[in-house]
Amino acid sequence: MKQQMLKTLGTSGAVSLLALGAAQANDPVSLTIVSWGGAYTQSQVRAYHEPFMEANPHVTIINDDGSANALAGLRAQSQAGNVTWDLVDMLPSDAQLACDEGIILQIDHDEMLAAAPDGTPASEDFLPGSLGECFIPQIVYSTVLSYRPDAFPADNQPSSIADLFDVENFPGRRALQDRPGTNLEWALYADGVAPEDIYDVLATPEGVDRAFAKLDTIKDHIIFWTEGAQAPQLLADGEVAFATGYNGRMFDAIEVEGMEADIIWDGQVVEWDGWVVPADGPNIDLVMEYLYFATDTQRLADQAKFISYGPARASSAELVDVHADLGIDMNPHMPTAPENYFSPIILDNDFWTDYGDELRERFANWMLQ
């Protein structure tokens, strides 16, 4: 299907929040925005939806927690010729598939999105590698390594991914997710491969063998977890000294639940999450007004008041403030904070699309050996 490109209104590309047509301004309209539910959707409601509706009283935003099945939903609506979703929160890999199929709109980022406050165009302000042909990033989240400080002497605390693989100096069980993603990247990183070279190496048979050989060195010390809540629980219960996990869950466990643990930001595996616009949606002009507002520098910083995921814009980092409810400074907890974002491994969705099936099969067999 031929891809569609949305054309901007006006020569500057800047969309005023109050510049709706007279009929639109007077007529009530609803936007159905699809996301993941829970605390994440609530962070969007408080940072984006409510301020936008306050500025546009005729607009009502309806939340749909359908992002887990967003690609299938978009396909079904497109095939039926009845697109009811206005905006969808989606992972980059699914967004690329939807883009290739022409069921979401291509985005001219510099024309359709706000520049940074200093005039830097959107294409240069969003973090490198985050923008997609049809994808507008919103947050950065990551898989990180956490550990119990009391598992090691005060003068010998772990600080790197390499320490995960050093059972002599850092003994104890390790909790790893039961999938190849992150584990293979970290194995190569700990074996000396630079972050920017990891996927080139992992795309070769020799690189895959090298990654599994490194994992073999800790195989007898691993406990595997499946659900995200299991990782911090294993750490909190003292069943493991190290645990991999999502940075948001580790933040909640440490800051909200009081778990005694620290996060190692070295080698964090970074992933994006963001918006796509369904082709033939019912309110595309209004959706673009919303997107211009919701993805500007201030709004992305505002979301970090409610959840420990980093804003996808570089210019938002300096605006990150305290948690709206906990009152703690959120800067140290952002994956994108300069002190944390020093050696990120950017998840390569294209790589996992091409090689994922065979690597998942090999990893599953390796776990059983």
C-alpha positions as CSV (number, residue, x, y, z in Angstrom):
1,M,0.0,0.0,0.0
2,K,1.3,3.4,-0.9
3,Q,2.5,5.4,2.1
4,Q,0.8,8.6,3.0
5,M,2.5,11.9,3.9
6,L,0.5,14.5,5.9
7,K,1.0,18.0,4.7
8,T,1.3,20.8,7.2
9,L,-0.9,23.9,7.3
10,G,0.9,27.2,6.7
11,T,4.4,27.9,5.5
12,S,6.1,27.9,8.9
13,G,4.7,24.5,10.0
14,A,4.0,25.9,13.5
15,V,0.5,25.0,14.7
16,S,-1.2,27.2,17.1
17,L,-3.2,25.5,19.8
18,L,-5.9,28.0,19.5
19,A,-6.1,28.3,15.7
20,L,-8.8,25.8,15.0
21,G,-11.4,26.8,12.5
22,A,-14.6,28.6,13.8
23,A,-16.7,25.5,13.3
24,Q,-14.2,23.3,15.1
25,A,-13.8,25.7,17.9
26,N,-17.6,25.7,18.6
27,D,-18.3,22.0,18.0
28,P,-17.4,19.4,20.6
29,V,-15.0,16.7,19.4
30,S,-13.4,13.7,20.9
31,L,-10.0,12.1,20.3
32,T,-9.5,8.5,21.0
33,I,-5.9,8.0,22.1
34,V,-4.5,4.5,22.5
35,S,-1.8,3.7,25.0
36,W,-0.6,1.1,27.5
37,G,-2.8,1.9,30.6
38,G,-1.8,2.0,34.2
39,A,0.7,4.6,35.6
40,Y,2.1,5.2,32.1
41,T,-1.3,6.4,30.7
42,Q,-1.8,8.4,33.8
43,S,1.5,10.2,33.2
44,Q,0.2,11.1,29.7
45,V,-3.1,12.2,31.1
46,R,-1.5,14.6,33.6
47,A,1.3,15.8,31.3
48,Y,-0.5,16.1,28.0
49,H,-4.2,15.3,27.8
50,E,-5.4,17.5,30.7
51,P,-3.4,20.6,29.7
52,F,-4.5,20.2,26.0
53,M,-8.1,19.9,27.0
54,E,-7.8,23.0,29.2
55,A,-6.5,25.0,26.3
56,N,-9.2,23.5,24.0
57,P,-12.4,23.1,26.0
58,H,-14.3,21.7,23.1
59,V,-12.0,18.7,23.0
60,T,-12.5,15.5,25.0
61,I,-9.8,12.9,25.0
62,I,-10.9,9.2,25.4
63,N,-8.2,6.8,26.6
64,D,-8.1,3.3,25.1
65,D,-5.6,0.8,26.7
66,G,-5.1,-1.1,23.5
67,S,-1.4,-0.5,22.7
68,A,-0.5,-4.1,23.4
69,N,-2.5,-5.1,20.3
70,A,-2.1,-1.8,18.5
71,L,-0.7,-3.2,15.2
72,A,-3.4,-5.8,14.9
73,G,-6.0,-3.2,15.7
74,L,-4.7,-0.8,13.1
75,R,-4.7,-3.5,10.5
76,A,-8.2,-4.5,11.2
77,Q,-9.6,-1.0,11.2
78,S,-7.7,-0.2,7.9
79,Q,-9.0,-3.3,6.2
80,A,-12.5,-2.6,7.3
81,G,-12.3,1.0,6.1
82,N,-13.4,2.2,9.5
83,V,-10.5,3.9,11.4
84,T,-11.7,4.9,14.8
85,W,-8.4,5.5,16.6
86,D,-7.0,9.0,16.4
87,L,-3.5,8.5,17.8
88,V,-1.7,5.4,19.0
89,D,1.2,4.9,21.4
90,M,3.4,2.2,19.8
91,L,6.9,0.6,19.9
92,P,9.2,1.4,17.1
93,S,9.4,-2.1,15.6
94,D,5.6,-2.3,15.2
95,A,5.5,1.3,14.0
96,Q,7.9,0.4,11.2
97,L,5.8,-2.5,10.1
98,A,2.7,-0.3,10.1
99,C,4.6,2.4,8.2
100,D,5.7,-0.2,5.6
101,E,2.1,-1.3,5.2
102,G,0.9,2.3,4.7
103,I,-1.6,2.2,7.6
104,I,0.0,5.1,9.5
105,L,1.2,8.5,8.2
106,Q,4.7,9.4,7.4
107,I,5.9,12.4,9.4
108,D,8.0,15.4,8.3
109,H,9.5,15.9,11.8
110,D,10.8,19.5,11.2
111,E,7.6,20.7,9.6
112,M,5.1,19.0,11.9
113,L,6.8,19.2,15.3
114,A,8.0,22.1,17.4
115,A,11.6,23.2,17.4
116,A,13.5,23.4,20.6
117,P,13.3,26.7,22.5
118,D,16.7,27.8,21.1
119,G,15.5,27.1,17.5
120,T,17.1,23.7,17.1
121,P,14.8,21.8,14.6
122,A,13.0,18.7,15.9
123,S,15.1,16.3,13.8
124,E,18.2,17.5,15.7
125,D,16.6,17.8,19.1
126,F,15.1,14.4,19.4
127,L,17.8,11.9,20.6
128,P,19.9,10.2,17.9
129,G,18.2,7.1,16.5
130,S,14.8,7.8,18.0
131,L,12.9,9.3,15.1
132,G,11.2,7.0,12.6
133,E,9.7,7.5,9.2
134,C,6.3,7.4,10.7
135,F,7.2,7.4,14.4
136,I,7.4,10.3,16.9
137,P,9.3,9.3,20.1
138,Q,7.9,10.3,23.4
139,I,9.9,8.6,26.2
140,V,13.1,6.7,26.6
141,Y,13.1,3.7,28.9
142,S,15.8,1.2,29.4
143,T,16.8,-2.2,30.8
144,V,19.3,-1.7,33.5
145,L,21.4,-3.7,36.0
146,S,20.6,-3.3,39.7
147,Y,22.4,-4.8,42.7
148,R,22.1,-5.1,46.5
149,P,24.9,-3.0,48.1
150,D,24.8,-5.3,51.2
151,A,25.8,-8.2,49.0
152,F,29.3,-6.8,48.6
153,P,31.9,-5.1,50.8
154,A,31.6,-1.3,51.1
155,D,34.9,-0.8,49.4
156,N,34.1,-3.2,46.5
157,Q,30.8,-2.2,45.0
158,P,30.0,-3.2,41.4
159,S,29.7,-0.4,38.8
160,S,29.7,-1.9,35.3
161,I,28.2,-4.6,33.2
162,A,31.5,-6.3,33.2
163,D,31.0,-6.8,37.0
164,L,27.9,-8.9,36.2
165,F,30.2,-11.4,34.5
166,D,32.9,-11.3,37.3
167,V,31.8,-14.0,39.7
168,E,35.1,-14.1,41.4
169,N,35.1,-10.5,42.6
170,F,31.3,-10.2,42.7
171,P,29.9,-13.5,43.8
172,G,26.2,-14.3,44.1
173,R,23.1,-15.2,42.0
174,R,22.2,-13.1,38.9
175,A,18.6,-12.6,37.8
176,L,18.3,-12.3,34.0
177,Q,15.3,-12.1,31.8
178,D,14.6,-15.4,29.9
179,R,15.1,-13.9,26.5
180,P,18.2,-13.2,24.3
181,G,17.6,-9.5,24.0
182,T,19.8,-7.4,26.4
183,N,21.6,-10.6,27.6
184,L,23.5,-11.1,24.3
185,E,24.2,-7.3,23.9
186,W,25.6,-7.2,27.5
187,A,27.7,-10.3,26.9
188,L,29.5,-8.7,24.0
189,Y,29.8,-5.4,25.8
190,A,31.4,-7.1,28.8
191,D,33.7,-8.9,26.4
192,G,35.0,-5.6,25.1
193,V,32.8,-4.8,22.1
194,A,31.9,-1.1,21.9
195,P,28.2,-0.2,22.1
196,E,28.1,1.1,18.5
197,D,29.6,-2.2,17.2
198,I,27.5,-4.7,19.1
199,Y,24.9,-5.4,16.4
200,D,27.5,-5.7,13.6
201,V,29.3,-8.3,15.7
202,L,26.1,-10.1,16.8
203,A,25.0,-10.4,13.1
204,T,27.9,-12.9,12.5
205,P,28.0,-16.5,13.6
206,E,31.3,-15.8,15.3
207,G,29.7,-12.9,17.3
208,V,26.8,-15.1,18.4
209,D,29.2,-17.8,19.6
210,R,31.2,-15.2,21.4
211,A,28.2,-13.8,23.2
212,F,27.0,-17.3,24.3
213,A,30.5,-18.2,25.4
214,K,30.5,-15.1,27.7
215,L,27.1,-16.1,29.1
216,D,28.5,-19.5,29.8
217,T,30.9,-18.0,32.3
218,I,27.9,-17.1,34.6
219,K,25.5,-19.8,33.6
220,D,25.6,-21.6,36.9
221,H,24.8,-18.4,38.8
222,I,21.7,-17.3,36.9
223,I,18.0,-17.3,37.9
224,F,15.8,-16.4,35.0
225,W,12.7,-14.1,35.3
226,T,9.8,-13.7,32.9
227,E,7.5,-11.0,34.2
228,G,8.8,-7.5,34.9
229,A,7.7,-7.5,38.6
230,Q,9.8,-10.6,39.3
231,A,13.2,-8.9,38.9
232,P,12.9,-6.3,41.7
233,Q,11.2,-8.9,43.9
234,L,14.1,-11.4,43.6
235,L,16.4,-8.5,44.5
236,A,14.3,-7.4,47.5
237,D,14.0,-10.9,48.8
238,G,17.8,-11.3,48.8
239,E,17.6,-14.3,46.4
240,V,20.0,-12.6,44.0
241,A,22.8,-10.1,44.3
242,F,22.2,-8.7,40.8
243,A,19.0,-8.3,38.7
244,T,18.3,-6.9,35.3
245,G,15.1,-5.0,35.0
246,Y,13.2,-2.1,33.5
247,N,14.4,1.2,35.0
248,G,10.8,2.3,35.8
249,R,10.1,-0.8,37.9
250,M,13.5,-0.5,39.7
251,F,12.7,3.2,40.4
252,D,9.4,2.2,42.0
253,A,10.9,-0.6,44.0
254,I,13.7,1.6,45.3
255,E,12.0,5.0,45.8
256,V,8.4,4.0,46.5
257,E,8.8,0.6,48.1
258,G,12.1,1.3,49.9
259,M,14.1,-1.6,48.4
260,E,17.8,-1.4,49.3
261,A,19.4,-1.5,45.8
262,D,21.3,0.7,43.4
263,I,21.1,1.0,39.6
264,I,24.1,0.6,37.3
265,W,23.5,2.8,34.3
266,D,26.6,1.5,32.4
267,G,25.4,-0.2,29.2
268,Q,21.8,0.5,29.7
269,V,19.8,-1.0,26.8
270,V,17.7,1.9,25.6
271,E,14.4,1.6,23.9
272,W,11.9,4.3,22.6
273,D,8.2,4.5,22.8
274,G,6.1,7.0,21.0
275,W,3.2,8.1,18.8
276,V,1.9,7.1,15.3
277,V,-1.0,8.7,13.4
278,P,-3.4,6.2,11.8
279,A,-4.0,6.9,8.2
280,D,-7.6,7.9,7.4
281,G,-8.2,8.8,11.0
282,P,-11.3,10.9,11.7
283,N,-9.6,14.0,13.2
284,I,-6.1,14.2,11.6
285,D,-5.8,18.1,11.7
286,L,-6.7,18.1,15.4
287,V,-4.4,15.2,16.1
288,M,-1.5,17.2,14.6
289,E,-2.4,20.1,16.9
290,Y,-2.2,17.8,19.8
291,L,1.1,16.2,18.7
292,Y,2.7,19.6,18.2
293,F,1.8,20.5,21.8
294,A,2.4,17.1,23.4
295,T,5.9,16.5,22.0
296,D,7.4,19.9,22.6
297,T,10.3,20.5,24.9
298,Q,8.2,21.4,28.0
299,R,5.6,18.7,27.7
300,L,8.1,15.9,27.4
301,A,9.8,17.3,30.5
302,D,6.5,17.4,32.3
303,Q,5.8,13.7,31.8
304,A,9.0,13.0,33.8
305,K,7.2,14.5,36.9
306,F,5.0,11.4,36.9
307,I,7.1,8.5,35.8
308,S,10.9,7.7,35.7
309,Y,11.2,7.6,31.9
310,G,13.4,10.1,30.1
311,P,12.1,12.6,27.6
312,A,13.0,11.9,24.0
313,R,14.2,15.4,23.4
314,A,17.7,16.6,24.4
315,S,16.3,20.1,25.2
316,S,13.9,18.6,27.7
317,A,16.6,17.1,30.0
318,E,17.4,20.4,31.7
319,L,13.7,21.0,32.5
320,V,13.2,17.7,34.3
321,D,12.1,18.6,37.9
322,V,10.8,16.9,41.0
323,H,8.2,14.0,41.0
324,A,4.8,15.6,41.3
325,D,3.7,13.2,44.1
326,L,6.9,12.0,45.8
327,G,8.7,15.4,45.7
328,I,12.0,13.9,44.8
329,D,14.4,15.1,42.1
330,M,13.8,13.0,39.1
331,N,17.0,13.9,37.2
332,P,19.1,11.2,38.8
333,H,16.4,8.6,37.7
334,M,16.2,9.5,34.0
335,P,17.8,7.2,31.5
336,T,18.6,10.2,29.5
337,A,20.3,12.2,32.3
338,P,23.9,13.1,31.1
339,E,25.4,11.2,34.1
340,N,23.4,8.1,33.2
341,Y,23.5,8.3,29.4
342,F,27.3,7.8,29.0
343,S,27.4,4.3,27.4
344,P,23.9,3.5,26.1
345,I,23.3,0.5,23.9
346,I,20.5,1.6,21.6
347,L,18.2,-1.4,20.9
348,D,18.3,-2.2,17.2
349,N,14.7,-3.2,16.3
350,D,15.7,-4.0,12.7
351,F,18.3,-6.4,14.0
352,W,15.8,-8.3,16.2
353,T,13.3,-8.3,13.3
354,D,15.9,-10.1,11.1
355,Y,17.6,-12.4,13.6
356,G,15.2,-12.6,16.5
357,D,13.6,-16.0,15.7
358,E,16.8,-17.9,15.4
359,L,18.4,-16.2,18.4
360,R,15.3,-16.8,20.6
361,E,15.4,-20.5,19.7
362,R,19.1,-20.8,20.4
363,F,18.7,-18.9,23.7
364,A,15.8,-21.2,24.8
365,N,18.0,-24.3,24.1
366,W,20.9,-22.7,26.0
367,M,18.8,-22.1,29.1
368,L,17.9,-25.8,29.1
369,Q,21.4,-27.1,28.8
